[in-house]
């Protein structure tokens, strides 16, 4: 199977994950607090950690759905 066959689905999932990552919420408050209290570097690393955690969550969610569909 070619990757191009699944490109629209991958783009829609990537877009949705990006929107989830930039929407305000508890992670936004934590990053803002860390930036104000500990400085720009701490805020950057907090944002990086939140972003990576979201992409890990997306990856295992996609893998789980793919496993369910394959069964």
C-alpha positions in Angstrom: 0.0 0.0 0.0 1.2 3.4 -0.8 1.5 6.3 1.6 -0.2 8.6 -0.9 -3.4 6.6 -0.5 -3.5 7.6 3.2 -2.2 11.2 2.8 -5.6 12.9 3.3 -6.2 11.0 6.5 -2.7 11.7 7.8 -3.1 15.4 7.0 -6.4 15.6 8.8 -5.1 13.8 11.9 -2.0 16.0 11.9 -4.2 19.2 11.6 -6.5 18.0 14.4 -3.5 17.2 16.7 -2.0 20.6 15.9 -5.2 22.4 16.8 -5.4 20.4 20.0 -1.9 21.4 20.9 -2.4 25.1 20.4 -5.8 25.4 22.1 -5.7 27.0 25.5 -6.1 24.7 28.5 -4.3 23.4 31.6 -1.1 22.9 29.6 -1.2 26.6 28.5 -1.5 27.7 32.1 1.4 25.4 33.2 3.6 26.7 30.4 2.8 30.3 31.1 3.4 29.8 34.8 6.7 28.1 34.2 7.8 30.9 31.8 6.9 33.6 34.3 8.4 32.0 37.4 11.4 30.2 35.9 12.1 32.1 32.7 12.0 31.6 28.9 14.1 28.5 28.8 11.8 26.6 31.3 8.8 27.8 29.3 10.3 26.5 26.1 11.1 23.1 27.6 7.6 22.9 29.1 6.1 23.6 25.7 8.4 21.1 24.0 7.4 18.4 26.5 3.7 19.1 26.1 4.0 19.0 22.3 5.9 15.7 22.3 3.4 14.2 24.8 0.6 15.1 22.5 2.3 13.6 19.4 3.1 10.4 21.4 -0.6 10.2 22.4 -1.7 10.7 18.8 0.7 8.0 17.7 -0.5 5.3 20.0 -4.1 6.3 19.5 -3.7 5.8 15.7 -1.9 2.5 16.3 -4.8 1.3 18.5 -7.4 2.2 16.0 -5.4 0.6 13.2 -5.2 -2.6 15.4 -9.0 -2.6 15.9 -9.6 -2.1 12.2 -7.2 -4.9 11.3 -9.1 -7.3 13.6 
